[in-house]
C-alpha cells in the first residue's frame, strides 16, 4: 500500500509542476516591409493559451 | 492592446500593434513585452519591423536612379562644377554621413585609395552606392572622382 501511494505521489509531482498557463503566438515577428510615411502600420498578433490553467495577461508594454 | 486579458486553456486572443511612423524614415523596429501569469516564462516578446520611405523614395529601388529625373535635383545637380570638399558636401554627404544608408567617412578613410576610386566610379554591388563615373551614366569625370578621394584620404 505504501509503495502504491509513493508511486501515485511520483506521478502527481510532474502533473502539479507542469500545470501552468502558456501564451503561444503563431509567430513572434512581423515585418511590414517598405511602407511610406503616414501609411497606417497596424498588425494583429494572434495567440492561444496552450497551457492547462487560466492565462492572465498582466501587462503589455512597448519599447 | 489585448482583446481580453483573461483566457481559459485553449482560448485564443489578439494583440493589436500599431506604429506611428509619421516623420520617421529608415529601418524601424518595435518590441512589445507581454507579461503573463506563467511562472516559468513571465515575459514574452513580440516585435514588428518596417522600412519607412518618405514620399520621394517610396517607389525607388535602384541606386543609379539618383542620376535621373526628379532625383538628380537633390542628389547630383548641386555638385555640378564642384570639386573636392565642395563636391563631397553636395553629392556624397547626404548618404555617407547624414543618412545612415552608406558607410561613414572614417570607414572610407580606412580603405585603399584605389578601392575608393573604383567603388566611386563603378559603384558597389548589393549596396546603395551607384557607379558615379560618366561611363556608367553618372555625373563625374576621372578628375572629379580623384578630387573626392583626395579629400577623403587627407582628412
Backbone of each chain as ProteinMPNN parsed JSONL, in Angstrom:
{"seq_chain_A": "XXXXXXXXXXXXXXXXXXXXXXXXXXXXXXXXXXXXXXXXXXXXXXXXXXXXXXXXXXXXXXX", "coords_chain_A": {"N_chain_A": [[0.837, -1.217, 0.0], [1.921, 1.233, 0.825], [3.851, 1.516, -1.095], [2.341, 1.835, -3.384], [1.088, 4.286, -2.847], [3.31, 5.946, -2.804], [4.081, 5.698, -5.422], [1.925, 6.887, -6.735], [2.228, 9.427, -5.738], [4.615, 10.186, -6.952], [3.759, 10.282, -9.578], [2.102, 12.443, -9.459], [3.722, 14.637, -8.996], [5.053, 15.633, -11.41], [2.709, 16.349, -12.758], [1.613, 18.395, -11.202], [3.687, 20.312, -11.262], [3.781, 20.935, -13.929], [1.399, 22.1, -14.505], [0.34, 24.888, -15.82], [-0.281, 28.195, -17.161], [0.105, 29.096, -20.611], [1.298, 31.267, -23.02], [1.036, 31.255, -26.448], [2.218, 32.258, -29.5], [1.361, 32.52, -33.001], [3.404, 33.469, -34.584], [6.353, 35.348, -33.774], [7.431, 37.616, -34.828], [6.74, 40.351, -36.995], [6.976, 41.667, -40.211], [6.54, 44.675, -41.778], [7.534, 45.367, -44.187], [8.399, 47.585, -46.893], [7.131, 50.7, -46.289], [5.293, 53.785, -46.632], [5.657, 57.069, -45.181], [3.114, 58.095, -42.943], [1.483, 56.072, -43.75], [-0.703, 53.699, -42.516], [0.395, 51.601, -39.949], [-0.578, 48.906, -38.801], [-0.991, 45.932, -36.984], [-2.322, 42.714, -36.235], [-1.571, 40.479, -33.774], [-2.005, 37.064, -33.208], [-2.788, 34.83, -30.597], [-2.703, 31.957, -28.406], [-3.902, 30.363, -25.49], [-2.046, 27.893, -24.593], [-1.56, 26.432, -22.41], [-2.545, 24.631, -19.392], [-3.916, 25.971, -17.521], [-5.77, 28.885, -16.439], [-4.959, 31.761, -18.317], [-3.51, 34.814, -17.599], [-3.127, 38.004, -18.773], [-0.995, 40.261, -17.669], [0.282, 42.649, -18.12], [1.077, 44.827, -20.821], [3.741, 46.096, -22.545], [5.451, 48.519, -24.518], [8.459, 49.102, -26.364]], "CA_chain_A": [[0.0, 0.0, 0.0], [2.828, 2.384, 0.893], [4.511, 1.622, -2.397], [1.376, 2.388, -4.355], [0.934, 5.712, -2.535], [4.534, 6.604, -3.233], [4.04, 5.715, -6.879], [0.947, 7.918, -7.117], [2.831, 10.718, -5.423], [5.582, 10.482, -8.017], [3.004, 10.641, -10.774], [1.476, 13.752, -9.267], [4.703, 15.725, -8.975], [5.129, 16.335, -12.688], [1.411, 16.916, -13.114], [1.456, 19.667, -10.49], [4.663, 21.307, -11.661], [3.575, 21.356, -15.312], [0.133, 22.8, -14.679], [0.588, 26.337, -15.883], [-0.781, 28.814, -18.392], [1.18, 29.365, -21.553], [0.89, 32.064, -24.176], [1.738, 30.798, -27.65], [1.892, 33.053, -30.689], [1.602, 31.87, -34.304], [4.757, 33.924, -34.917], [6.739, 36.401, -32.828], [7.883, 38.818, -35.531], [6.023, 40.7, -38.212], [7.681, 42.688, -40.983], [5.64, 45.41, -42.657], [8.195, 45.64, -45.461], [8.599, 49.01, -47.159], [5.897, 51.484, -46.271], [5.582, 55.215, -46.676], [5.239, 57.838, -44.005], [1.673, 58.318, -42.818], [0.745, 54.85, -44.061], [-1.022, 53.07, -41.23], [1.115, 50.359, -39.671], [-1.303, 48.164, -37.761], [-0.966, 44.48, -37.165], [-2.917, 41.919, -35.163], [-0.906, 39.221, -33.422], [-2.939, 36.127, -32.594], [-2.151, 33.882, -29.682], [-3.602, 30.998, -27.764], [-3.461, 29.82, -24.208], [-1.79, 26.466, -24.822], [-1.332, 25.794, -21.122], [-3.74, 23.986, -18.859], [-4.525, 26.821, -16.488], [-6.179, 30.175, -16.984], [-3.868, 32.681, -18.629], [-3.833, 36.215, -17.322], [-2.154, 38.965, -19.3], [-0.919, 41.249, -16.598], [0.739, 43.955, -18.608], [1.686, 44.868, -22.15], [4.472, 47.35, -22.677], [6.174, 48.647, -25.787], [9.687, 49.889, -26.297]], "C_chain_A": [[0.86, 1.25, 0.0], [3.47, 2.649, -0.462], [3.599, 2.264, -3.434], [1.207, 3.889, -4.135], [2.129, 6.521, -3.036], [4.549, 6.778, -4.752], [3.099, 6.814, -7.373], [1.527, 9.312, -6.868], [3.83, 11.133, -6.496], [4.891, 10.908, -9.302], [2.448, 12.057, -10.677], [2.477, 14.899, -9.366], [4.825, 16.429, -10.333], [3.808, 16.983, -13.079], [1.231, 18.28, -12.456], [2.421, 20.712, -11.054], [4.456, 21.765, -13.104], [2.251, 22.058, -15.54], [0.38, 24.295, -14.649], [-0.015, 26.897, -17.157], [0.383, 29.028, -19.346], [0.651, 30.141, -22.752], [1.714, 31.62, -25.373], [1.255, 31.61, -28.852], [2.128, 32.23, -31.948], [3.009, 32.219, -34.782], [5.066, 35.099, -34.004], [7.174, 37.699, -33.505], [7.009, 39.073, -36.744], [6.762, 41.825, -38.906], [6.702, 43.358, -41.936], [6.243, 45.614, -44.048], [8.413, 47.132, -45.638], [7.251, 49.714, -47.137], [6.26, 52.961, -46.269], [5.133, 55.88, -45.389], [3.736, 58.071, -44.073], [0.836, 57.119, -43.241], [0.522, 54.138, -42.732], [-0.265, 51.756, -41.063], [0.446, 49.671, -38.487], [-1.201, 46.677, -38.023], [-1.564, 43.782, -35.953], [-2.112, 40.641, -34.949], [-1.936, 38.314, -32.755], [-2.194, 35.135, -31.714], [-3.197, 32.964, -29.075], [-3.027, 30.626, -26.41], [-3.294, 28.319, -24.383], [-1.456, 25.736, -23.518], [-2.602, 25.135, -20.62], [-4.284, 24.7, -17.617], [-4.937, 28.138, -17.137], [-4.974, 31.094, -17.176], [-4.331, 34.111, -18.337], [-2.733, 37.092, -17.907], [-2.124, 40.138, -18.334], [-0.566, 42.631, -17.111], [1.28, 43.806, -20.015], [2.439, 46.183, -22.245], [5.282, 47.354, -23.962], [7.452, 49.444, -25.579], [10.271, 50.024, -27.682]], "O_chain_A": [[0.581, 2.209, -0.721], [3.616, 3.785, -0.912], [4.012, 3.102, -4.236], [1.184, 4.669, -5.087], [1.989, 7.605, -3.601], [4.953, 7.809, -5.291], [3.421, 7.565, -8.294], [1.348, 10.236, -7.661], [3.878, 12.296, -6.895], [5.374, 11.782, -10.022], [2.338, 12.77, -11.674], [2.12, 16.005, -9.772], [4.718, 17.653, -10.416], [3.8, 18.061, -13.673], [0.748, 19.217, -13.092], [2.033, 21.855, -11.296], [4.897, 22.852, -13.475], [1.993, 22.559, -16.635], [0.599, 24.886, -13.592], [-0.235, 26.164, -18.122], [1.53, 29.13, -18.912], [-0.308, 29.732, -23.408], [2.944, 31.61, -25.321], [0.067, 31.645, -29.173], [2.988, 31.349, -31.968], [3.718, 31.369, -35.319], [4.157, 35.769, -33.514], [7.277, 38.744, -32.861], [6.59, 38.144, -37.434], [7.131, 42.818, -38.279], [6.107, 42.703, -42.792], [5.535, 45.993, -44.981], [8.592, 47.862, -44.663], [6.341, 49.356, -47.885], [7.387, 53.338, -45.946], [4.344, 55.333, -44.619], [3.171, 58.225, -45.156], [-0.388, 57.141, -43.109], [1.443, 53.993, -41.929], [-0.29, 50.902, -41.95], [0.85, 49.834, -37.336], [-1.314, 46.227, -39.163], [-1.353, 44.186, -34.81], [-1.993, 39.819, -35.858], [-2.652, 38.739, -31.849], [-1.108, 34.669, -32.056], [-4.402, 33.172, -29.216], [-1.811, 30.583, -26.223], [-4.265, 27.563, -24.329], [-1.108, 24.555, -23.534], [-3.609, 25.082, -21.325], [-4.997, 24.123, -16.796], [-4.505, 28.46, -18.244], [-4.096, 31.189, -16.319], [-5.397, 34.543, -18.775], [-1.558, 36.939, -17.576], [-3.086, 40.895, -18.204], [-1.048, 43.645, -16.607], [1.871, 42.782, -20.359], [1.864, 47.254, -22.053], [5.739, 46.31, -24.428], [7.519, 50.338, -24.735], [11.314, 50.655, -27.853]]}, "seq_chain_B": "XXXXXXXXXXXXXXXXXXXXXXXXXXXXXXXXXXXXXXXXXXXXXXXXXXXXXXXXXXXXXXXXXXXXXXXXXXXXXXXXXXXXXXXXXXXXXXXXXXXXXXXXXXXXXXXXXXXXXXXXXXXXXXXXXXXXXXXXXXXXXXXXXXXXXXXXXXX", "coords_chain_B": {"N_chain_B": [[-2.599, 46.621, -27.527], [-4.592, 44.23, -25.916], [-7.093, 41.774, -26.714], [-8.502, 40.423, -24.77], [-7.863, 39.976, -21.347], [-7.899, 37.752, -19.872], [-7.726, 34.403, -20.244], [-9.078, 31.222, -20.873], [-7.803, 27.802, -20.765], [-6.767, 26.853, -24.003], [-8.161, 28.9, -25.171], [-8.334, 31.623, -27.543], [-6.649, 34.688, -28.362], [-6.094, 38.179, -29.239], [-3.586, 40.568, -30.052], [-3.239, 43.892, -30.72], [-1.057, 45.783, -32.638], [0.142, 48.94, -33.243], [2.048, 51.233, -35.101], [3.317, 54.436, -35.085], [4.575, 56.069, -37.703], [5.005, 58.584, -38.53], [6.887, 61.169, -39.829], [9.188, 59.749, -39.574], [12.009, 57.893, -40.878], [13.694, 55.271, -42.669], [14.99, 52.218, -41.182], [12.857, 50.804, -38.859], [12.16, 49.343, -35.77], [10.037, 47.778, -33.417], [9.581, 46.532, -30.164], [7.462, 44.492, -28.191], [6.526, 43.777, -24.98], [4.993, 41.152, -23.285], [3.482, 40.474, -20.36], [2.711, 37.732, -18.398], [0.874, 35.405, -16.3], [2.344, 33.115, -16.273], [4.538, 31.241, -14.52], [6.976, 30.168, -15.272], [7.742, 31.446, -17.532], [7.506, 34.478, -17.526], [7.606, 36.709, -19.216], [6.913, 37.435, -22.564], [8.176, 38.23, -25.726], [7.267, 40.109, -28.52], [7.697, 41.368, -31.877], [7.745, 44.054, -34.285], [8.734, 45.12, -37.544], [9.84, 47.557, -39.921], [10.484, 49.334, -42.992], [10.676, 52.594, -43.514], [9.786, 54.795, -46.028], [10.022, 58.08, -47.321], [7.795, 60.247, -49.227], [9.178, 60.832, -51.549], [10.825, 58.714, -52.05], [9.494, 56.323, -52.162], [8.926, 54.582, -54.354], [11.379, 53.975, -55.34], [14.045, 51.939, -56.264], [16.509, 51.288, -57.379], [19.923, 52.165, -57.085], [21.205, 53.79, -59.012], [19.23, 55.429, -59.972], [19.343, 57.903, -58.824], [20.68, 59.619, -60.486], [18.979, 60.498, -62.377], [15.941, 62.013, -63.756], [13.593, 63.314, -61.439], [15.136, 62.879, -59.242], [17.751, 63.793, -59.429], [17.862, 66.516, -58.921], [18.093, 66.888, -56.19], [20.128, 65.053, -55.584], [22.399, 65.138, -57.339], [22.593, 67.48, -58.943], [23.415, 69.697, -57.51], [26.063, 69.359, -57.248], [27.306, 69.969, -59.579], [30.007, 71.208, -61.429], [31.566, 71.432, -59.213], [34.311, 70.524, -57.013], [36.327, 68.275, -55.019], [36.119, 68.949, -51.565], [33.818, 70.597, -51.633], [32.291, 69.329, -53.582], [31.952, 66.885, -52.345], [30.403, 67.686, -50.143], [28.117, 68.395, -51.507], [27.206, 66.133, -52.997], [27.844, 63.661, -51.761], [27.695, 63.54, -48.943], [25.08, 63.357, -48.054], [24.244, 60.732, -48.041], [26.429, 59.435, -46.937], [27.054, 60.446, -44.443], [25.062, 61.99, -43.161], [22.616, 60.675, -43.811], [22.009, 57.265, -42.988], [22.539, 55.324, -44.73], [24.85, 54.622, -45.983], [28.434, 53.923, -45.762], [30.324, 55.588, -43.152], [32.549, 58.487, -43.22], [34.915, 57.968, -41.788], [35.169, 55.213, -42.09], [35.511, 55.001, -44.806], [37.991, 56.183, -45.046], [39.679, 54.236, -44.136], [40.015, 52.531, -46.211], [41.894, 51.44, -49.124], [43.239, 53.825, -51.474], [42.912, 53.168, -54.204], [40.766, 51.431, -54.108], [38.732, 53.148, -53.276], [38.555, 54.888, -55.45], [37.749, 53.131, -57.466], [35.314, 52.095, -56.427], [33.793, 54.39, -56.231], [33.662, 55.155, -58.901], [32.545, 52.897, -60.215], [30.581, 51.916, -58.558], [29.181, 49.918, -55.838], [28.387, 46.611, -55.597], [25.289, 45.215, -54.458], [24.81, 47.208, -52.609], [23.697, 50.572, -51.756], [25.234, 52.189, -53.291], [25.845, 53.784, -56.243], [27.47, 53.598, -59.53], [29.469, 56.317, -60.215], [30.84, 57.361, -62.334], [31.177, 58.917, -65.594], [31.137, 57.028, -67.639], [29.413, 55.146, -66.639], [26.999, 56.325, -66.899], [26.883, 58.211, -64.952], [27.491, 61.363, -63.172], [30.173, 62.159, -62.902], [33.612, 62.924, -63.706], [36.879, 61.37, -64.27], [38.731, 63.074, -63.047], [37.16, 64.501, -61.23], [36.285, 62.472, -59.532], [38.734, 61.663, -58.477], [39.349, 63.962, -57.061], [37.55, 63.803, -54.993], [38.324, 61.479, -53.638], [40.812, 62.293, -52.85], [40.289, 64.293, -50.872], [38.964, 62.735, -49.019], [40.916, 60.91, -48.163], [42.765, 62.657, -47.132], [41.669, 63.84, -44.908]], "CA_chain_B": [[-3.858, 46.339, -26.832], [-5.03, 42.841, -25.986], [-8.547, 41.675, -26.836], [-9.006, 40.018, -23.47], [-6.682, 39.742, -20.537], [-8.083, 36.52, -19.091], [-8.089, 33.363, -21.211], [-9.136, 29.844, -20.405], [-6.95, 26.928, -21.583], [-7.262, 26.66, -25.369], [-8.802, 30.102, -25.703], [-7.481, 32.443, -28.396], [-6.76, 36.125, -28.178], [-5.391, 39.002, -30.219], [-2.947, 41.79, -29.582], [-3.125, 44.822, -31.834], [0.136, 46.628, -32.553], [0.188, 49.985, -34.268], [3.258, 52.05, -35.016], [3.208, 55.754, -35.71], [5.843, 56.325, -38.384], [4.971, 59.946, -39.04], [8.126, 61.92, -39.679], [10.345, 58.875, -39.424], [12.42, 57.214, -42.102], [14.695, 54.23, -42.45], [14.547, 50.986, -40.527], [12.258, 50.983, -37.53], [11.599, 48.133, -35.172], [9.444, 47.968, -32.091], [9.319, 45.289, -29.461], [6.356, 44.575, -27.237], [6.654, 42.772, -23.93], [3.714, 40.716, -22.732], [3.682, 39.855, -19.042], [1.597, 36.844, -18.054], [0.991, 34.711, -15.009], [3.12, 31.879, -16.413], [5.686, 31.432, -13.619], [8.22, 29.742, -15.913], [8.115, 32.38, -18.6], [6.613, 35.61, -17.268], [7.618, 37.721, -20.281], [7.056, 37.004, -23.955], [8.434, 39.421, -26.53], [6.955, 40.073, -29.952], [8.253, 42.578, -32.482], [7.405, 44.419, -35.659], [9.78, 45.869, -38.218], [9.424, 48.178, -41.181], [11.39, 50.299, -43.571], [9.807, 53.707, -43.883], [10.298, 55.696, -47.055], [9.202, 59.265, -47.499], [7.068, 60.197, -50.495], [10.087, 60.928, -52.696], [11.613, 57.498, -52.242], [8.681, 55.131, -51.969], [8.99, 53.622, -55.47], [12.748, 53.897, -55.856], [14.719, 50.724, -55.823], [17.873, 51.169, -57.869], [20.787, 53.269, -56.667], [21.568, 54.715, -60.096], [18.127, 56.351, -60.251], [19.626, 59.255, -58.297], [21.244, 60.463, -61.548], [17.965, 60.802, -63.393], [14.616, 62.527, -63.448], [13.408, 64.237, -60.326], [16.086, 62.571, -58.165], [19.042, 64.47, -59.535], [17.848, 67.881, -58.398], [18.654, 66.834, -54.826], [21.281, 64.172, -55.392], [23.631, 65.415, -58.091], [22.661, 68.792, -59.606], [24.122, 70.688, -56.68], [27.503, 69.116, -57.32], [27.824, 70.297, -60.915], [31.052, 72.235, -61.458], [32.321, 71.463, -57.956], [35.35, 69.501, -56.815], [36.853, 68.083, -53.67], [35.227, 69.05, -50.409], [32.526, 71.169, -52.046], [31.565, 68.266, -54.283], [31.593, 65.911, -51.31], [29.283, 68.238, -49.37], [26.924, 68.477, -52.353], [26.7, 64.863, -53.532], [28.164, 62.418, -51.028], [27.461, 63.527, -47.501], [23.684, 63.072, -47.7], [24.131, 59.3, -47.701], [27.581, 58.892, -46.217], [27.21, 60.876, -43.061], [23.779, 62.389, -42.591], [21.77, 59.487, -43.895], [22.849, 56.184, -42.485], [22.451, 54.246, -45.712], [26.173, 54.324, -46.538], [29.484, 53.896, -44.738], [30.777, 56.927, -42.769], [33.845, 58.93, -43.748], [36.013, 57.282, -41.091], [35.344, 53.881, -42.658], [36.076, 55.176, -46.149], [39.41, 56.515, -44.914], [40.47, 53.041, -43.86], [40.144, 51.738, -47.445], [42.94, 51.942, -50.018], [42.859, 54.852, -52.449], [42.469, 52.528, -55.448], [39.426, 50.9, -53.864], [37.794, 54.283, -53.223], [38.362, 55.371, -56.82], [36.977, 52.141, -58.218], [33.933, 51.973, -55.961], [33.082, 55.616, -56.592], [33.432, 55.153, -60.348], [31.722, 51.776, -60.703], [29.566, 51.519, -57.587], [29.455, 48.714, -55.042], [27.216, 45.736, -55.757], [24.483, 44.895, -53.278], [24.674, 48.342, -51.695], [23.017, 51.689, -52.401], [26.257, 53.017, -53.934], [25.872, 53.607, -57.701], [28.701, 53.998, -60.199], [29.319, 57.752, -60.478], [31.625, 57.787, -63.494], [30.442, 59.22, -66.823], [30.957, 55.8, -68.43], [28.271, 54.428, -66.065], [25.907, 57.299, -66.961], [26.924, 59.059, -63.772], [27.833, 62.761, -63.46], [31.538, 62.546, -62.537], [34.77, 62.561, -64.526], [38.025, 60.823, -63.521], [39.325, 64.141, -62.256], [36.254, 64.82, -60.106], [36.335, 61.348, -58.588], [40.017, 61.743, -57.772], [39.301, 65.075, -56.099], [36.797, 63.315, -53.824], [39.168, 60.521, -52.915], [41.892, 63.073, -52.262], [39.886, 64.93, -49.599], [38.605, 61.682, -48.046], [42.145, 60.359, -47.594], [43.521, 63.699, -46.445], [41.053, 64.18, -43.606]], "C_chain_B": [[-4.251, 44.876, -27.001], [-6.548, 42.779, -25.987], [-9.182, 41.292, -25.506], [-7.804, 39.689, -22.615], [-6.786, 38.47, -19.709], [-8.566, 35.422, -20.025], [-8.054, 31.976, -20.587], [-8.19, 28.991, -21.256], [-7.572, 26.702, -22.966], [-7.856, 27.901, -26.003], [-7.81, 30.946, -26.502], [-7.695, 33.926, -28.136], [-5.964, 36.869, -29.233], [-4.748, 40.194, -29.542], [-2.723, 42.685, -30.795], [-1.904, 45.722, -31.625], [0.049, 47.689, -33.636], [1.385, 50.885, -34.021], [3.013, 53.358, -35.745], [4.545, 56.091, -36.361], [5.916, 57.729, -38.96], [6.297, 60.662, -38.775], [9.367, 61.07, -39.511], [10.756, 58.319, -40.78], [13.499, 56.2, -41.76], [14.11, 53.027, -41.738], [14.044, 51.266, -39.119], [11.851, 49.618, -37.015], [11.101, 48.454, -33.763], [9.261, 46.606, -31.445], [8.242, 45.529, -28.408], [6.526, 43.43, -26.24], [5.266, 42.448, -23.364], [3.991, 39.945, -21.444], [2.472, 39.006, -18.708], [1.841, 36.187, -16.699], [1.658, 33.343, -15.154], [4.398, 32.016, -15.589], [7.014, 31.069, -14.282], [8.691, 30.717, -16.97], [7.207, 33.602, -18.489], [6.561, 36.635, -18.405], [7.785, 37.055, -21.645], [7.215, 38.261, -24.797], [8.037, 39.183, -27.982], [7.497, 41.359, -30.57], [7.721, 42.798, -33.888], [8.558, 45.232, -36.237], [9.223, 46.475, -39.492], [10.551, 49.061, -41.698], [10.524, 51.421, -44.113], [10.49, 54.58, -44.934], [9.394, 56.912, -47.122], [8.63, 59.267, -48.908], [7.968, 60.301, -51.717], [10.717, 59.58, -53.035], [10.802, 56.21, -52.263], [8.815, 54.115, -53.117], [10.395, 53.436, -56.03], [13.443, 52.648, -55.33], [16.177, 50.658, -56.258], [18.689, 52.407, -57.545], [21.026, 54.275, -57.783], [20.429, 55.66, -60.491], [18.403, 57.766, -59.755], [20.2, 60.185, -59.369], [20.182, 60.983, -62.503], [16.745, 61.501, -62.812], [14.594, 63.496, -62.272], [14.437, 64.023, -59.216], [17.303, 63.492, -58.198], [19.029, 65.891, -58.98], [18.365, 67.934, -56.958], [20.009, 66.134, -54.797], [22.542, 64.607, -56.115], [23.719, 66.812, -58.71], [23.48, 69.796, -58.811], [25.632, 70.511, -56.711], [28.128, 69.549, -58.642], [28.835, 71.441, -60.827], [31.884, 72.294, -60.192], [33.348, 70.333, -57.9], [35.673, 69.368, -55.332], [35.793, 68.189, -52.596], [33.85, 69.602, -50.772], [31.65, 70.124, -52.732], [31.094, 67.206, -53.284], [30.377, 66.379, -50.524], [27.99, 68.262, -50.18], [26.337, 67.098, -52.659], [26.811, 63.664, -52.586], [27.605, 62.382, -49.614], [26.029, 63.138, -47.135], [23.465, 61.59, -47.39], [25.235, 58.862, -46.739], [27.745, 59.402, -44.783], [25.865, 61.211, -42.437], [22.804, 61.235, -42.614], [22.626, 58.345, -43.407], [22.848, 55.009, -43.454], [23.813, 53.852, -46.264], [27.23, 54.417, -45.446], [29.949, 55.323, -44.405], [32.185, 57.227, -43.279], [35.002, 58.165, -43.097], [36.264, 55.889, -41.675], [35.923, 53.962, -44.075], [37.579, 55.425, -46.076], [40.291, 55.287, -44.701], [40.662, 52.171, -45.105], [41.273, 52.309, -48.308], [42.39, 52.918, -51.052], [42.274, 54.236, -53.731], [41.045, 51.983, -55.293], [38.395, 52.028, -53.884], [37.509, 54.805, -54.626], [37.471, 54.406, -57.596], [35.525, 52.077, -57.746], [33.126, 53.243, -56.209], [32.731, 55.588, -58.079], [32.406, 54.101, -60.768], [30.618, 51.347, -59.746], [29.988, 50.27, -56.821], [28.208, 47.837, -55.113], [26.581, 45.402, -54.412], [24.475, 45.986, -52.217], [23.909, 49.449, -52.424], [24.011, 52.644, -53.054], [26.245, 52.774, -55.448], [27.247, 53.952, -58.272], [28.565, 55.439, -60.688], [30.018, 58.209, -61.757], [30.736, 58.004, -64.724], [30.17, 57.958, -67.644], [29.81, 54.934, -67.895], [27.014, 55.304, -66.035], [25.796, 58.129, -65.687], [27.378, 60.462, -64.146], [29.323, 63.092, -63.339], [32.611, 62.039, -63.502], [35.835, 61.915, -63.63], [38.571, 61.851, -62.538], [38.462, 64.458, -61.022], [36.255, 63.697, -59.058], [37.637, 61.381, -57.784], [40.025, 62.874, -56.74], [38.552, 64.675, -54.832], [37.688, 62.415, -52.971], [40.323, 61.267, -52.205], [41.476, 63.679, -50.912], [39.462, 63.885, -48.559], [39.873, 61.164, -47.349], [42.924, 61.395, -46.783], [42.975, 63.966, -45.033], [41.324, 63.122, -42.532]], "O_chain_B": [[-4.24, 44.351, -28.115], [-7.218, 43.6, -25.36], [-10.26, 41.772, -25.158], [-6.813, 39.166, -23.125], [-5.881, 38.143, -18.94], [-9.681, 35.489, -20.542], [-7.12, 31.617, -19.871], [-7.81, 29.405, -22.352], [-8.759, 26.398, -23.078], [-8.037, 27.962, -27.22], [-6.619, 30.989, -26.195], [-8.779, 34.356, -27.743], [-5.245, 36.26, -30.025], [-5.287, 40.758, -28.589], [-2.093, 42.28, -31.772], [-1.745, 46.339, -30.572], [-0.101, 47.368, -34.815], [1.692, 51.247, -32.885], [2.555, 53.372, -36.887], [5.528, 56.365, -35.672], [6.785, 58.028, -39.779], [6.759, 60.742, -37.636], [10.467, 61.591, -39.327], [9.956, 58.279, -41.714], [14.129, 56.265, -40.704], [12.894, 52.839, -41.697], [14.729, 51.886, -38.305], [11.26, 48.825, -37.748], [11.666, 49.276, -33.041], [8.84, 45.648, -32.094], [8.132, 46.608, -27.826], [6.653, 42.267, -26.623], [4.487, 43.335, -23.017], [4.649, 38.905, -21.45], [1.34, 39.49, -18.73], [2.87, 36.393, -16.056], [1.551, 32.504, -14.26], [5.259, 32.828, -15.927], [8.06, 31.596, -13.903], [9.882, 30.807, -17.268], [6.257, 33.749, -19.258], [5.57, 37.353, -18.54], [8.674, 36.229, -21.85], [6.489, 39.238, -24.615], [8.423, 38.185, -28.591], [7.73, 42.335, -29.858], [7.308, 41.866, -34.578], [9.263, 45.938, -35.516], [8.259, 45.972, -40.067], [11.441, 49.475, -40.954], [9.741, 51.23, -45.044], [11.617, 55.038, -44.749], [8.173, 56.808, -47.001], [8.946, 58.383, -49.703], [7.57, 59.901, -52.811], [11.099, 59.339, -54.18], [11.368, 55.122, -52.37], [8.816, 52.91, -52.869], [10.575, 52.81, -57.075], [13.429, 52.348, -54.136], [16.996, 50.039, -55.579], [18.229, 53.538, -57.702], [21.049, 55.48, -57.535], [20.644, 56.594, -61.264], [17.773, 58.72, -60.211], [20.209, 61.403, -59.189], [20.471, 61.827, -63.351], [16.538, 61.574, -61.601], [15.452, 64.368, -62.135], [14.598, 64.879, -58.346], [17.818, 63.914, -57.162], [20.078, 66.417, -58.608], [18.999, 68.91, -56.556], [20.922, 66.554, -54.087], [23.641, 64.467, -55.578], [24.823, 67.286, -58.978], [24.159, 70.647, -59.386], [26.385, 71.379, -56.269], [29.348, 69.499, -58.8], [28.567, 72.489, -60.24], [32.804, 73.105, -60.091], [33.264, 69.343, -58.626], [35.338, 70.227, -54.517], [34.716, 67.603, -52.698], [32.834, 69.122, -50.269], [30.444, 70.045, -52.498], [29.975, 66.702, -53.377], [29.45, 65.613, -50.265], [26.899, 68.161, -49.619], [25.122, 66.909, -52.592], [25.972, 62.764, -52.612], [27.113, 61.356, -49.144], [25.784, 62.646, -46.034], [22.609, 61.238, -46.579], [25.017, 58.037, -45.851], [28.506, 58.829, -44.004], [25.559, 60.775, -41.327], [22.236, 60.858, -41.589], [23.853, 58.446, -43.411], [23.112, 53.867, -43.077], [23.92, 52.836, -46.951], [26.969, 54.918, -44.352], [29.965, 56.181, -45.288], [32.91, 56.331, -43.711], [35.95, 57.767, -43.774], [37.405, 55.434, -41.752], [36.713, 53.114, -44.489], [38.344, 54.952, -46.916], [41.477, 55.286, -45.033], [41.392, 51.181, -45.06], [41.575, 53.5, -48.24], [41.227, 52.84, -51.448], [41.277, 54.719, -54.267], [40.231, 52.061, -56.213], [37.311, 51.873, -54.446], [36.368, 55.127, -54.956], [36.55, 54.825, -58.298], [34.608, 52.013, -58.564], [31.908, 53.181, -56.377], [31.622, 55.96, -58.465], [31.514, 54.374, -61.572], [29.801, 50.495, -60.094], [31.011, 49.653, -57.117], [27.114, 48.261, -54.739], [27.251, 45.322, -53.383], [24.169, 45.722, -51.055], [23.519, 49.278, -53.579], [23.666, 53.791, -53.341], [26.595, 51.682, -55.896], [28.086, 54.528, -57.58], [27.669, 55.755, -61.471], [29.804, 59.334, -62.21], [29.694, 57.368, -64.877], [29.115, 57.827, -68.265], [29.293, 54.082, -68.616], [26.091, 55.063, -65.257], [24.737, 58.681, -65.386], [27.627, 60.731, -65.321], [29.711, 64.219, -63.65], [32.546, 60.929, -64.03], [35.716, 61.911, -62.405], [38.834, 61.554, -61.373], [38.977, 64.656, -59.922], [36.228, 63.954, -57.855], [37.64, 61.157, -56.573], [40.635, 62.751, -55.678], [38.869, 65.142, -53.738], [37.787, 62.575, -51.754], [40.736, 60.899, -51.106], [42.216, 63.59, -49.932], [39.586, 64.121, -47.358], [39.909, 61.002, -46.129], [43.655, 61.044, -45.857], [43.723, 64.274, -44.104], [40.874, 63.266, -41.396]]}, "name": "protein", "num_of_chains": 2, "seq": "XXXXXXXXXXXXXXXXXXXXXXXXXXXXXXXXXXXXXXXXXXXXXXXXXXXXXXXXXXXXXXXXXXXXXXXXXXXXXXXXXXXXXXXXXXXXXXXXXXXXXXXXXXXXXXXXXXXXXXXXXXXXXXXXXXXXXXXXXXXXXXXXXXXXXXXXXXXXXXXXXXXXXXXXXXXXXXXXXXXXXXXXXXXXXXXXXXXXXXXXXXXXXXXXXXXXXXXXXX"}
